[in-house]
Amino acid sequence: MPITKSMAAVSAAALMLASAAGAGVARASAPTAAGTARPSACRPANHTARVAPAPASSGHRHYRVTLTAARGYEPCRPAGSPTDVRFYRHGSPDAVRVGRYGPQHGVVTFGPGHPVHFDIQVPNGTAGVPADEVSFTLRTPDGVIPGESGAYGHLTVAPGTVVGPLRPGA
């Protein structure tokens, strides 16, 4: 069957529409894939934390809480000491109130390959309360990061316990 001018015009128009549709899909997909933000490492569900004994200082016991984030999370910039720090033993809260020490305006980079830590300083000489969990809220220079983080490990806390600011490293 011979191709007429009208058939050629319809075919060309269909080819242009198919090309335009394909180009539109490709353009719509590219920004979505490239513009997709990864979840923040600062969100409690996106990092792990553990408590370990640290070297003692004159008059104090110390524990280090180390936070790590797995690959795939966006680095974030927490600041100062965590807030709302609470201690638990076997799921029951301990009645120890916690203060803060050190500069509270310092900002650190936290994310995959960039662990951070903070210090728990407990005075010697007072009766301690055993704990196996610490919950806390991370801060930013502009406020708090929603949600409660948790760290596990054995420690003993007492009245006068204070937490230091976040610092780089494990």
DSSP file (Angstrom, degrees, kcal/mol; ACC not computed):
  #  RESIDUE AA STRUCTURE BP1 BP2  ACC     N-H-->O    O-->H-N    N-H-->O    O-->H-N    TCO  KAPPA ALPHA  PHI   PSI    X-CA   Y-CA   Z-CA
    1    1 A M              0   0    0      0, 0.0     2,-0.1     0, 0.0     0, 0.0   0.000 360.0 360.0 360.0 129.5    0.0    0.0    0.0
    2    2 A P        -     0   0    0      0, 0.0     2,-0.5     0, 0.0     0, 0.0  -0.424 360.0-118.0 -72.8 145.7    1.5    3.4   -1.0
    3    3 A I        -     0   0    0     -2,-0.1     2,-0.1     4,-0.1     0, 0.0  -0.735  30.4-153.0 -86.7 126.7    2.1    6.0    1.8
    4    4 A T     >  -     0   0    0     -2,-0.5     4,-2.2     1,-0.1     5,-0.2  -0.467  28.3-106.3 -93.4 168.5    0.2    9.1    1.2
    5    5 A K  H  > S+     0   0    0      1,-0.2     4,-2.2     2,-0.2     5,-0.1   0.885 121.1  51.3 -60.8 -39.4    1.0   12.6    2.4
    6    6 A S  H  > S+     0   0    0      2,-0.2     4,-2.1     1,-0.2    -1,-0.2   0.870 109.7  49.4 -68.9 -36.2   -1.7   12.5    5.1
    7    7 A M  H  > S+     0   0    0      2,-0.2     4,-2.4     1,-0.2    -1,-0.2   0.892 111.6  49.4 -68.1 -38.9   -0.4    9.1    6.4
    8    8 A A  H  X S+     0   0    0     -4,-2.2     4,-2.5     2,-0.2    -2,-0.2   0.893 110.7  50.2 -65.6 -40.1    3.2   10.5    6.5
    9    9 A A  H  X S+     0   0    0     -4,-2.2     4,-2.4     2,-0.2    -2,-0.2   0.909 111.4  47.7 -65.6 -42.5    1.9   13.6    8.4
   10   10 A V  H  X S+     0   0    0     -4,-2.1     4,-2.5     2,-0.2    -2,-0.2   0.918 112.9  49.0 -64.9 -42.9    0.1   11.4   11.0
   11   11 A S  H  X S+     0   0    0     -4,-2.4     4,-2.4     2,-0.2    -2,-0.2   0.912 112.0  48.3 -62.6 -43.3    3.1    9.2   11.4
   12   12 A A  H  X S+     0   0    0     -4,-2.5     4,-2.3     2,-0.2    -1,-0.2   0.905 112.1  49.3 -64.2 -41.2    5.4   12.1   11.9
   13   13 A A  H  X S+     0   0    0     -4,-2.4     4,-2.4     2,-0.2    -2,-0.2   0.911 111.6  48.8 -64.5 -42.1    3.0   13.7   14.4
   14   14 A A  H  X S+     0   0    0     -4,-2.5     4,-2.5     1,-0.2    -2,-0.2   0.903 111.0  50.6 -64.5 -40.8    2.8   10.4   16.3
   15   15 A L  H  X S+     0   0    0     -4,-2.4     4,-2.3     2,-0.2    -2,-0.2   0.900 110.6  49.0 -63.4 -41.4    6.6   10.1   16.4
   16   16 A M  H  X S+     0   0    0     -4,-2.3     4,-2.8     2,-0.2    -2,-0.2   0.912 111.7  49.1 -64.9 -42.4    6.9   13.7   17.7
   17   17 A L  H  X S+     0   0    0     -4,-2.4     4,-2.7     2,-0.2     5,-0.2   0.917 111.7  48.7 -63.5 -42.6    4.3   13.1   20.4
   18   18 A A  H  X S+     0   0    0     -4,-2.5     4,-2.5     2,-0.2    -1,-0.2   0.913 113.3  47.5 -63.8 -41.4    6.0    9.8   21.5
   19   19 A S  H  X S+     0   0    0     -4,-2.3     4,-2.7     2,-0.2    -2,-0.2   0.920 112.9  48.2 -64.6 -43.8    9.4   11.6   21.6
   20   20 A A  H  X S+     0   0    0     -4,-2.8     4,-2.6     2,-0.2    -2,-0.2   0.911 112.2  49.2 -64.4 -41.1    8.0   14.5   23.5
   21   21 A A  H  X S+     0   0    0     -4,-2.7     4,-2.2     2,-0.2    -2,-0.2   0.928 113.0  47.0 -64.1 -43.9    6.3   12.2   26.0
   22   22 A G  H  X S+     0   0    0     -4,-2.5     4,-2.3     1,-0.2    -2,-0.2   0.909 112.8  48.8 -64.0 -41.5    9.5   10.2   26.5
   23   23 A A  H  X S+     0   0    0     -4,-2.7     4,-2.4     1,-0.2    -1,-0.2   0.892 110.2  52.6 -65.5 -38.4   11.6   13.3   26.9
   24   24 A G  H  X S+     0   0    0     -4,-2.6     4,-2.2     2,-0.2    -2,-0.2   0.896 109.7  48.2 -64.2 -39.8    9.1   14.6   29.4
   25   25 A V  H  X S+     0   0    0     -4,-2.2     4,-2.3     2,-0.2    -2,-0.2   0.920 111.3  50.3 -66.1 -43.2    9.3   11.4   31.5
   26   26 A A  H  X S+     0   0    0     -4,-2.3     4,-2.2     1,-0.2    -2,-0.2   0.918 112.3  46.9 -63.2 -42.3   13.1   11.5   31.4
   27   27 A R  H  < S+     0   0    0     -4,-2.4    -1,-0.2     1,-0.2    -2,-0.2   0.895 112.7  49.4 -66.7 -38.6   13.1   15.1   32.6
   28   28 A A  H  X S+     0   0    0     -4,-2.2     4,-1.0    -5,-0.2    -1,-0.2   0.867 113.0  47.5 -68.9 -34.5   10.6   14.5   35.3
   29   29 A S  H  X S+     0   0    0     -4,-2.3     4,-2.6    -5,-0.2     5,-0.3   0.888 103.1  61.3 -73.9 -39.1   12.5   11.5   36.6
   30   30 A A  H  X S+     0   0    0     -4,-2.2     4,-2.7     1,-0.2     5,-0.3   0.929 105.9  43.0 -59.8 -50.6   16.0   13.0   36.6
   31   31 A P  H  > S+     0   0    0      0, 0.0     4,-3.0     0, 0.0    -1,-0.2   0.887 114.1  52.6 -64.5 -34.9   15.3   15.8   39.2
   32   32 A T  H  X S+     0   0    0     -4,-1.0     4,-0.7     2,-0.2    -2,-0.2   0.942 114.1  41.6 -64.2 -45.8   13.3   13.4   41.4
   33   33 A A  H  < S+     0   0    0     -4,-2.6     3,-0.5     1,-0.2    -1,-0.2   0.933 122.9  38.5 -68.0 -44.8   16.1   10.9   41.5
   34   34 A A  H  < S+     0   0    0     -4,-2.7    -2,-0.2    -5,-0.3    -1,-0.2   0.825 117.5  50.4 -75.5 -30.4   18.9   13.5   41.9
   35   35 A G  H  < S+     0   0    0     -4,-3.0     2,-0.4    -5,-0.3    -1,-0.2   0.457  77.2 120.1 -89.1  -1.0   16.9   15.8   44.3
   36   36 A T     <  -     0   0    0     -4,-0.7     2,-0.3    -3,-0.5    -4,-0.0  -0.505  59.4-139.4 -68.2 120.5   15.8   13.0   46.7
   37   37 A A        -     0   0    0     -2,-0.4    -2,-0.1     1,-0.0     3,-0.1  -0.593  11.2-128.1 -81.1 140.2   17.2   14.0   50.1
   38   38 A R        -     0   0    0     -2,-0.3    35,-0.1     1,-0.1     3,-0.1  -0.556  36.7 -92.1 -81.2 153.1   18.6   11.2   52.2
   39   39 A P        -     0   0    0      0, 0.0    35,-3.1     0, 0.0     2,-0.2  -0.343  48.3-100.7 -64.7 147.4   17.3   10.9   55.8
   40   40 A S  B >   -a   74   0A   0     33,-0.2     3,-1.1     1,-0.1     6,-0.2  -0.461  14.6-139.7 -72.5 136.6   19.3   12.8   58.4
   41   41 A A  T 3  S+     0   0    0     33,-2.7    -1,-0.1    69,-0.3     5,-0.1   0.726  99.7  68.2 -64.8 -21.9   21.8   10.9   60.6
   42   42 A C  T 3  S+     0   0    0     32,-0.3    -1,-0.2    68,-0.1    96,-0.2   0.704  73.1 101.9 -74.6 -19.3   20.6   13.0   63.6
   43   43 A R  S X  S-     0   0    0     -3,-1.1     3,-2.3     1,-0.1     4,-0.2  -0.459  82.7-123.7 -64.7 136.1   17.1   11.4   63.6
   44   44 A P  G >  S+     0   0    0      0, 0.0     3,-1.0     0, 0.0   106,-0.2   0.815 109.1  54.5 -53.5 -35.8   17.0    8.9   66.5
   45   45 A A  G 3  S+     0   0    0      1,-0.2    -2,-0.1   104,-0.1    -3,-0.1   0.637 103.3  59.5 -73.2 -11.3   16.0    6.0   64.2
   46   46 A N  G <  S+     0   0    0     -3,-2.3    24,-0.5    -6,-0.2     2,-0.3   0.302 103.8  44.8-105.4   9.5   19.0    6.6   61.9
   47   47 A H    <   -     0   0    0     -3,-1.0     2,-0.3    -4,-0.2    22,-0.2  -0.969  64.9-139.1-144.3 162.8   21.9    6.2   64.4
   48   48 A T  E     -B   68   0B   0     20,-2.7    20,-2.5    -2,-0.3     2,-0.3  -0.859  16.7-165.7-117.6 157.8   23.0    3.9   67.1
   49   49 A A  E     -B   67   0B   0    101,-0.4   103,-1.1    -2,-0.3     2,-0.3  -0.997   4.2-172.2-144.4 146.0   24.6    4.8   70.4
   50   50 A R  E     -Bc  66 152B   0     16,-1.7    16,-2.3    -2,-0.3     2,-0.4  -0.977  17.2-135.6-138.1 152.8   26.5    2.9   73.1
   51   51 A V  E     +B   65   0B   0    101,-2.4   103,-0.2    -2,-0.3    14,-0.2  -0.900  27.6 170.0-107.8 134.6   27.8    3.7   76.6
   52   52 A A  E     -B   64   0B   0     12,-2.0    12,-3.3    -2,-0.4   103,-0.0  -0.993  39.4 -97.8-141.2 147.8   31.3    2.6   77.6
   53   53 A P  E     -B   63   0B   0      0, 0.0    10,-0.3     0, 0.0   102,-0.0  -0.346  40.4-163.2 -60.8 145.1   33.5    3.4   80.7
   54   54 A A  E     -B   62   0B   0      8,-2.7     8,-0.6     1,-0.1    65,-0.0  -0.825  36.6 -68.7-124.0 165.1   36.0    6.1   80.0
   55   55 A P  E     -     0   0B   0      0, 0.0     2,-0.1     0, 0.0    -1,-0.1  -0.265  55.5-119.9 -57.5 138.4   39.2    7.1   82.0
   56   56 A A  E     -     0   0B   0      5,-0.1     2,-0.3     6,-0.0     5,-0.2  -0.366  23.5-154.3 -74.9 156.2   38.4    8.6   85.4
   57   57 A S  E >   -B   60   0B   0      3,-1.6     3,-2.1    -2,-0.1     2,-0.4  -0.729  46.3 -58.0-120.2 175.6   39.5   12.1   86.4
   58   58 A S  T 3  S-     0   0    0      1,-0.3     3,-0.1    -2,-0.3    -1,-0.0  -0.374 124.7  -5.6 -59.3 112.7   40.1   13.5   89.9
   59   59 A G  T 3  S+     0   0    0     -2,-0.4    65,-2.7     1,-0.2     2,-0.3   0.482 120.9  85.0  84.9   3.0   36.9   13.0   91.8
   60   60 A H  E <   -BD  57 123B   0     -3,-2.1    -3,-1.6    63,-0.3     2,-0.3  -0.987  61.2-143.5-141.1 147.9   34.8   11.7   88.9
   61   61 A R  E     - D   0 122B   0     61,-3.1    61,-3.0    -2,-0.3     2,-0.4  -0.811  29.0-153.8 -94.8 148.2   33.9    8.6   87.0
   62   62 A H  E     -BD  54 121B   0     -8,-0.6    -8,-2.7    -2,-0.3     2,-0.4  -0.961  14.8-172.8-128.4 146.5   33.4    9.1   83.3
   63   63 A Y  E     -BD  53 120B   0     57,-2.0    57,-2.9    -2,-0.4     2,-0.5  -0.989  16.4-141.8-131.9 142.2   31.4    7.3   80.6
   64   64 A R  E     -BD  52 119B   0    -12,-3.3   -12,-2.0    -2,-0.4     2,-0.6  -0.915   5.2-158.6-109.2 128.8   31.5    7.9   76.9
   65   65 A V  E     -BD  51 118B   0     53,-2.9    53,-1.8    -2,-0.5     2,-0.5  -0.929  15.2-165.0-104.8 114.6   28.4    7.8   74.8
   66   66 A T  E     -BD  50 117B   0    -16,-2.3   -16,-1.7    -2,-0.6     2,-0.4  -0.875   3.8-160.1-107.1 129.2   29.3    7.2   71.1
   67   67 A L  E     -BD  49 116B   0     49,-3.1    49,-1.7    -2,-0.5     2,-0.3  -0.897  11.2-179.3-108.0 134.9   26.9    7.8   68.3
   68   68 A T  E     -B   48   0B   0    -20,-2.5   -20,-2.7    -2,-0.4     2,-0.4  -0.980  12.4-154.9-133.2 147.3   27.4    6.2   64.8
   69   69 A A        -     0   0    0     42,-0.4    44,-0.5    -2,-0.3   -22,-0.2  -0.958  18.4-127.8-120.9 139.3   25.4    6.4   61.6
   70   70 A A    >   -     0   0    0    -24,-0.5     3,-1.0    -2,-0.4   -24,-0.0  -0.326  42.2 -78.5 -77.6 164.7   25.4    3.8   58.9
   71   71 A R  T 3  S+     0   0    0      1,-0.2    -1,-0.2    40,-0.1     3,-0.1  -0.247 111.3  49.2 -58.8 151.8   26.0    4.6   55.2
   72   72 A G  T 3  S+     0   0    0      1,-0.3     2,-0.3    -3,-0.1    -1,-0.2   0.318  83.7 109.5 100.5  -7.1   23.1    6.2   53.3
   73   73 A Y  S <  S-     0   0    0     -3,-1.0    -1,-0.3   -35,-0.1   -33,-0.2  -0.784  71.3-113.3-103.9 148.8   22.2    8.9   55.8
   74   74 A E  B     -a   40   0A   0    -35,-3.1   -33,-2.7    -2,-0.3   -32,-0.3  -0.592  35.3-112.9 -76.4 131.5   22.8   12.6   55.3
   75   75 A P        -     0   0    0      0, 0.0     2,-0.3     0, 0.0    36,-0.3  -0.263  37.8-167.1 -59.4 154.0   25.4   14.2   57.7
   76   76 A C  B     -K  110   0C   0     34,-3.0    34,-2.7   -36,-0.1    64,-0.0  -0.820  22.0-122.5-137.8 176.1   24.0   16.7   60.2
   77   77 A R        -     0   0    0     -2,-0.3    32,-0.2    32,-0.2     2,-0.1  -0.689  29.3-179.9-129.4  78.5   25.3   19.3   62.6
   78   78 A P        -     0   0    0      0, 0.0    30,-2.4     0, 0.0     2,-0.3  -0.354  13.2-153.3 -73.2 161.7   24.3   18.8   66.2
   79   79 A A  B     -L  107   0D   0     60,-2.2    60,-0.5    28,-0.2    28,-0.2  -0.963  38.4 -15.4-138.5 151.4   25.5   21.2   68.9
   80   80 A G  S    S-     0   0    0     26,-2.0    86,-2.1    -2,-0.3    59,-0.2   0.014  99.1 -26.5  60.6-161.4   26.3   21.4   72.6
   81   81 A S  S    S-     0   0    0     84,-0.3    -2,-0.1    21,-0.1    19,-0.1  -0.598  71.7-102.2 -85.5 147.2   25.2   18.8   75.1
   82   82 A P        -     0   0    0      0, 0.0     3,-0.2     0, 0.0    56,-0.2  -0.272  38.1-140.2 -60.7 156.9   22.2   16.6   74.6
   83   83 A T  E    S+E  137   0B   0     54,-2.7    54,-2.6     1,-0.2    16,-0.0  -0.626  73.5  35.9-112.4 174.2   19.1   17.6   76.6
   84   84 A D  E    S-     0   0B   0     -2,-0.2     2,-0.4    52,-0.2    -1,-0.2   0.859  75.2-178.2  50.6  42.2   16.4   15.6   78.4
   85   85 A V  E     +     0   0B   0     -3,-0.2     2,-0.3    13,-0.1    13,-0.3  -0.586   4.1 172.8 -76.1 126.9   19.0   13.1   79.5
   86   86 A R  E     -E  135   0B   0     49,-2.4    49,-2.7    -2,-0.4     2,-0.3  -0.976  21.2-143.4-135.8 149.2   17.4   10.2   81.5
   87   87 A F  E     -E  134   0B   0      7,-0.4     7,-3.0    -2,-0.3     2,-0.3  -0.871  15.9-170.9-114.5 146.6   18.8    7.0   82.9
   88   88 A Y  E     -EF 133  93B   0     45,-2.3    44,-3.1    -2,-0.3    45,-1.5  -0.962  15.1-157.2-135.2 150.3   17.0    3.6   83.1
   89   89 A R  E >  S- F   0  92B   0      3,-2.7     3,-2.0    -2,-0.3    42,-0.1  -0.975  86.1 -19.9-128.4 118.5   17.7    0.3   84.7
   90   90 A H  T 3  S-     0   0    0     -2,-0.4    -1,-0.1     1,-0.3    41,-0.0   0.850 129.5 -51.6  51.6  38.6   15.8   -2.6   83.2
   91   91 A G  T 3  S+     0   0    0      1,-0.2    -1,-0.3    42,-0.0     0, 0.0   0.304 114.6 114.6  87.0  -9.2   13.3   -0.2   81.7
   92   92 A S  E <   -F   89   0B   0     -3,-2.0    -3,-2.7     1,-0.0    -1,-0.2  -0.810  68.9-116.4 -96.9 134.0   12.6    1.7   84.9
   93   93 A P  E     -F   88   0B   0      0, 0.0     2,-0.3     0, 0.0    -5,-0.3  -0.377  19.4-136.9 -70.2 144.1   13.6    5.3   85.2
   94   94 A D        -     0   0    0     -7,-3.0     2,-0.7     2,-0.1    -7,-0.4  -0.747  16.0-127.9 -93.6 148.3   16.2    6.4   87.7
   95   95 A A        +     0   0    0     -2,-0.3     2,-0.6    -9,-0.1    -7,-0.1  -0.251  62.6 130.2 -93.6  47.0   15.5    9.6   89.6
   96   96 A V        -     0   0    0     -2,-0.7     2,-0.3    -9,-0.2    -9,-0.2  -0.895  48.5-145.9-104.3 121.9   18.9   11.3   88.8
   97   97 A R        -     0   0    0     -2,-0.6    63,-0.5   -11,-0.1     2,-0.4  -0.650  16.9-146.3 -84.8 143.5   18.7   14.9   87.5
   98   98 A V        -     0   0    0     -2,-0.3    64,-0.2   -13,-0.3     2,-0.2  -0.908  13.0-168.5-119.7 137.1   21.4   15.8   85.0
   99   99 A G  E     -g  162   0B   0     62,-2.2    64,-2.2    -2,-0.4     2,-0.3  -0.467  19.2-119.9-106.2-175.4   23.2   19.0   84.3
  100  100 A R  E     -g  163   0B   0     62,-0.3     2,-0.3    -2,-0.2    64,-0.2  -0.898  21.8-172.7-124.9 155.8   25.5   20.1   81.5
  101  101 A Y        +     0   0    0     62,-1.9   -20,-0.0    -2,-0.3    61,-0.0  -0.952  43.4  34.0-140.3 163.9   29.1   21.3   81.4
  102  102 A G  S    S-     0   0    0     -2,-0.3     2,-0.2    62,-0.2   -21,-0.1  -0.060 100.2 -28.3  84.4 173.9   31.4   22.8   78.8
  103  103 A P        -     0   0    0      0, 0.0     3,-0.2     0, 0.0   -23,-0.1  -0.412  49.8-166.9 -65.2 132.0   30.8   25.1   75.9
  104  104 A Q  S    S+     0   0    0      1,-0.2    62,-0.1    -2,-0.2    -2,-0.0   0.395  75.8  65.8-101.9   1.6   27.3   24.7   74.5
  105  105 A H  S    S+     0   0    0    -26,-0.1    -1,-0.2   -25,-0.1     2,-0.1   0.499  70.3 114.4-103.1  -4.4   27.7   26.6   71.2
  106  106 A G        -     0   0    0     -3,-0.2   -26,-2.0   -27,-0.1     2,-0.4  -0.430  51.9-153.2 -69.2 140.8   30.1   24.2   69.5
  107  107 A V  B     -L   79   0D   0    -28,-0.2     2,-0.3    -2,-0.1   -28,-0.2  -0.922   9.6-168.1-115.7 139.2   28.8   22.4   66.4
  108  108 A V        -     0   0    0    -30,-2.4     2,-0.5    -2,-0.4     8,-0.1  -0.879  23.8-118.1-122.7 157.7   30.1   19.0   65.2
  109  109 A T        -     0   0    0     -2,-0.3     2,-0.4   -32,-0.2   -32,-0.2  -0.854  34.3-176.8 -95.0 127.6   29.6   17.1   61.9
  110  110 A F  B     +K   76   0C   0    -34,-2.7   -34,-3.0    -2,-0.5   -69,-0.3  -0.989  27.3  91.0-128.5 131.8   27.9   13.8   62.4
  111  111 A G  B >  S-M  114   0E   0      3,-1.4     3,-2.7    -2,-0.4   -42,-0.4  -0.975  77.1 -16.3 172.7-169.4   27.1   11.2   59.8
  112  112 A P  T 3  S+     0   0    0      0, 0.0   -42,-0.1     0, 0.0   -41,-0.0  -0.321 133.5   8.4 -56.0 127.9   28.5    8.1   58.1
  113  113 A G  T 3  S+     0   0    0    -44,-0.5   -43,-0.1     1,-0.0   -45,-0.0   0.454 116.8  85.0  78.9   0.2   32.2    7.9   58.8
  114  114 A H  B <   -M  111   0E   0     -3,-2.7    -3,-1.4   -45,-0.2    -1,-0.0  -0.614  60.1-179.1-132.6  72.5   32.0   10.8   61.3
  115  115 A P        -     0   0    0      0, 0.0    54,-2.5     0, 0.0     2,-0.3  -0.298   7.6-160.5 -68.6 159.3   31.0    9.4   64.7
  116  116 A V  E     -DH  67 168B   0    -49,-1.7   -49,-3.1    52,-0.3     2,-0.3  -0.891   5.5-167.0-132.8 165.0   30.6   11.8   67.6
  117  117 A H  E     -DH  66 167B   0     50,-2.3    50,-2.6    -2,-0.3     2,-0.3  -0.973   8.8-156.7-147.5 162.0   30.5   11.3   71.4
  118  118 A F  E     -D   65   0B   0    -53,-1.8   -53,-2.9    -2,-0.3     2,-0.4  -0.968  22.4-120.1-138.0 159.0   29.7   13.0   74.6
  119  119 A D  E     -D   64   0B   0     46,-0.3    45,-2.6    -2,-0.3     2,-0.5  -0.757   9.0-155.5-101.5 139.1   30.9   12.5   78.2
  120  120 A I  E     -DI  63 163B   0    -57,-2.9   -57,-2.0    -2,-0.4     2,-0.5  -0.978  16.6-162.9-109.2 120.2   28.8   11.6   81.3
  121  121 A Q  E     -DI  62 162B   0     41,-3.2    41,-2.3    -2,-0.5   -59,-0.2  -0.918   6.8-173.8-110.5 122.0   30.7   12.8   84.4
  122  122 A V  E     -D   61   0B   0    -61,-3.0   -61,-3.1    -2,-0.5    39,-0.1  -0.959  25.3-119.6-119.6 127.5   29.6   11.3   87.7
  123  123 A P  E >   -D   60   0B   0      0, 0.0     3,-0.6     0, 0.0   -63,-0.3  -0.384  25.9-130.9 -66.0 140.0   31.0   12.5   91.1
  124  124 A N  T 3  S+     0   0    0    -65,-2.7     3,-0.1     1,-0.2    34,-0.0  -0.391  83.5  43.9 -76.5 164.4   32.8    9.9   93.2
  125  125 A G  T 3  S+     0   0    0      1,-0.2     2,-0.3    -2,-0.1    -1,-0.2   0.347  89.0  98.7  85.9  -7.2   32.0    9.4   96.8
  126  126 A T  S <  S-     0   0    0     -3,-0.6    -1,-0.2    33,-0.1     2,-0.2  -0.847  86.7 -92.5-111.5 152.9   28.2    9.5   96.6
  127  127 A A        -     0   0    0     -2,-0.3     2,-0.2    -3,-0.1    -1,-0.0  -0.423  49.4-145.9 -61.7 127.4   26.0    6.4   96.5
  128  128 A G        -     0   0    0     -2,-0.2    30,-0.2    30,-0.1    -1,-0.1  -0.573   7.4-138.6 -98.4 160.9   25.4    5.6   92.9
  129  129 A V  E     - J   0 157B   0     28,-3.5    28,-2.6    -2,-0.2     2,-0.1  -0.977  24.9-125.7-116.4 123.3   22.4    4.1   91.1
  130  130 A P  E     + J   0 156B   0      0, 0.0     2,-0.3     0, 0.0    26,-0.2  -0.397  32.8 177.9 -69.7 146.8   23.1    1.4   88.4
  131  131 A A  E     - J   0 155B   0     24,-2.8    24,-2.2    -2,-0.1   -42,-0.3  -0.966  26.6-172.2-142.8 157.3   21.7    2.0   84.9
  132  132 A D  E    S+     0   0B   0    -44,-3.1    21,-1.6    -2,-0.3     2,-0.3   0.305  73.3  45.7-131.8   5.1   21.9    0.2   81.6
  133  133 A E  E     -EJ  88 152B   0    -45,-1.5   -45,-2.3    19,-0.2     2,-0.4  -0.996  55.4-164.6-149.6 145.1   20.2    2.7   79.3
  134  134 A V  E     -EJ  87 151B   0     17,-2.5    17,-2.6    -2,-0.3     2,-0.4  -0.999   7.9-165.6-127.8 129.5   20.5    6.5   78.6
  135  135 A S  E     +EJ  86 150B   0    -49,-2.7   -49,-2.4    -2,-0.4     2,-0.3  -0.900  19.4 157.4-112.4 149.5   17.9    8.4   76.6
  136  136 A F  E     - J   0 149B   0     13,-2.1    13,-3.1    -2,-0.4     2,-0.5  -0.982  36.1-123.4-162.2 164.0   18.6   11.9   75.3
  137  137 A T  E     -E   83   0B   0    -54,-2.6   -54,-2.7    -2,-0.3     2,-0.1  -0.978  26.8-133.5-119.5 128.1   17.6   14.5   72.7
  138  138 A L        -     0   0    0     -2,-0.5     7,-3.0     9,-0.3     2,-0.3  -0.476  20.4-147.7 -78.0 151.0   20.1   16.0   70.4
  139  139 A R  E     -N  144   0F   0    -60,-0.5   -60,-2.2     5,-0.3     5,-0.3  -0.780   7.5-157.7-115.0 160.7   20.3   19.7   69.8
  140  140 A T  E >   -N  143   0F   0      3,-3.5     3,-1.0   -62,-0.3   -33,-0.0  -0.752  44.2 -95.1-120.7 173.5   21.2   21.9   66.8
  141  141 A P  T 3  S+     0   0    0      0, 0.0     3,-0.1     0, 0.0   -34,-0.0   0.762 127.5  43.0 -60.5 -21.1   22.3   25.6   66.9
  142  142 A D  T 3  S-     0   0    0      1,-0.1     2,-0.3     2,-0.0    -3,-0.0   0.428 128.4 -61.3-106.0   0.0   18.6   26.5   66.3
  143  143 A G  E <  S-N  140   0F   0     -3,-1.0    -3,-3.5     2,-0.0     2,-0.3  -0.983  75.5 -33.9 157.5-146.9   16.8   24.1   68.7
  144  144 A V  E     -N  139   0F   0     -2,-0.3    -5,-0.3    -5,-0.3    -6,-0.0  -0.775  45.9-119.7-113.0 157.8   16.3   20.4   69.3
  145  145 A I        -     0   0    0     -7,-3.0    -7,-0.3    -2,-0.3    -2,-0.0  -0.853  43.2-109.5 -92.7 124.5   16.1   17.5   66.9
  146  146 A P  S    S+     0   0    0      0, 0.0     2,-0.1     0, 0.0    -8,-0.1  -0.222  78.7  36.6 -58.9 140.2   12.7   15.8   67.3
  147  147 A G  S    S-     0   0    0   -104,-0.1     2,-0.5  -103,-0.1    -9,-0.3  -0.165  82.4 -87.3 104.8 163.3   12.7   12.4   68.9
  148  148 A E        -     0   0    0    -11,-0.1   -11,-0.2    -2,-0.1     2,-0.2  -0.935  31.9-153.5-115.0 124.8   14.6   10.6   71.7
  149  149 A S  E     - J   0 136B   0    -13,-3.1   -13,-2.1    -2,-0.5     2,-0.4  -0.575  11.4-154.5 -89.4 157.9   17.8    8.8   71.1
  150  150 A G  E     - J   0 135B   0    -15,-0.2  -101,-0.4  -106,-0.2     2,-0.3  -0.991  10.0-168.8-136.9 145.8   18.9    5.9   73.3
  151  151 A A  E     - J   0 134B   0    -17,-2.6   -17,-2.5    -2,-0.4     2,-0.4  -0.973  11.6-148.8-130.5 146.1   22.2    4.3   74.2
  152  152 A Y  E     +cJ  50 133B   0   -103,-1.1  -101,-2.4    -2,-0.3   -19,-0.2  -0.914  40.0 100.8-120.1 144.3   22.9    1.0   76.0
  153  153 A G  E     -     0   0B   0    -21,-1.6     2,-0.4    -2,-0.4  -101,-0.1  -0.725  67.6 -79.3 156.7 157.3   25.7    0.0   78.4
  154  154 A H  E     +     0   0B   0   -103,-0.2     2,-0.3    -2,-0.2   -22,-0.2  -0.629  57.2 145.6 -84.7 133.2   26.3   -0.4   82.1
  155  155 A L  E     - J   0 131B   0    -24,-2.2   -24,-2.8    -2,-0.4     2,-0.4  -0.956  40.1-128.8-153.7 168.3   27.0    2.7   84.2
  156  156 A T  E     - J   0 130B   0     -2,-0.3     2,-0.3   -26,-0.2   -95,-0.1  -0.997  25.5-170.4-126.1 127.9   26.4    4.1   87.6
  157  157 A V  E     + J   0 129B   0    -28,-2.6   -28,-3.5    -2,-0.4   -35,-0.1  -0.771   5.9 176.8-117.0 162.3   25.0    7.6   88.1
  158  158 A A    >   -     0   0    0     -2,-0.3     3,-1.5   -30,-0.2   -30,-0.1  -0.953  45.2 -64.8-153.7 165.7   24.5    9.8   91.1
  159  159 A P  T 3  S+     0   0    0      0, 0.0   -61,-0.1     0, 0.0   -33,-0.1  -0.341 120.7  39.6 -55.1 140.2   23.3   13.3   92.1
  160  160 A G  T 3  S+     0   0    0    -63,-0.5     2,-0.1     1,-0.3   -62,-0.1   0.443  79.6 152.2  94.3   2.4   25.6   15.8   90.5
  161  161 A T    <   -     0   0    0     -3,-1.5   -62,-2.2   -64,-0.4     2,-0.3  -0.444  20.4-176.8 -66.1 136.1   25.9   13.9   87.2
  162  162 A V  E     -gI  99 121B   0    -41,-2.3   -41,-3.2   -64,-0.2     2,-0.4  -0.944  17.9-139.9-132.8 155.2   26.6   16.2   84.2
  163  163 A V  E     -gI 100 120B   0    -64,-2.2   -62,-1.9    -2,-0.3   -43,-0.2  -0.932  16.4-139.9-116.9 141.9   26.9   15.6   80.5
  164  164 A G        -     0   0    0    -45,-2.6   -62,-0.2    -2,-0.4     3,-0.1  -0.367  32.3 -81.7 -91.3 173.4   29.5   17.3   78.2
  165  165 A P        -     0   0    0      0, 0.0   -46,-0.3     0, 0.0   -84,-0.3  -0.301  53.8 -87.7 -73.0 158.4   29.0   18.7   74.7
  166  166 A L        -     0   0    0    -86,-2.1   -48,-0.2   -60,-0.2   -86,-0.2  -0.398  48.4-172.2 -63.5 141.2   29.2   16.5   71.6
  167  167 A R  E     -H  117   0B   0    -50,-2.6   -50,-2.3     2,-0.2   -59,-0.1  -0.952  27.7 -97.6-133.9 153.2   32.7   16.1   70.2
  168  168 A P  E    S+H  116   0B   0      0, 0.0   -52,-0.3     0, 0.0   -58,-0.1  -0.359  80.5  39.9 -68.9 151.8   34.0   14.5   67.0
  169  169 A G              0   0    0    -54,-2.5    -2,-0.2     1,-0.1   -55,-0.1  -0.120 360.0 360.0 100.5 166.4   35.3   11.0   67.1
  170  170 A A              0   0    0   -104,-0.1    -1,-0.1    -2,-0.1   -54,-0.1   0.433 360.0 360.0 -91.3 360.0   34.4    7.7   68.6
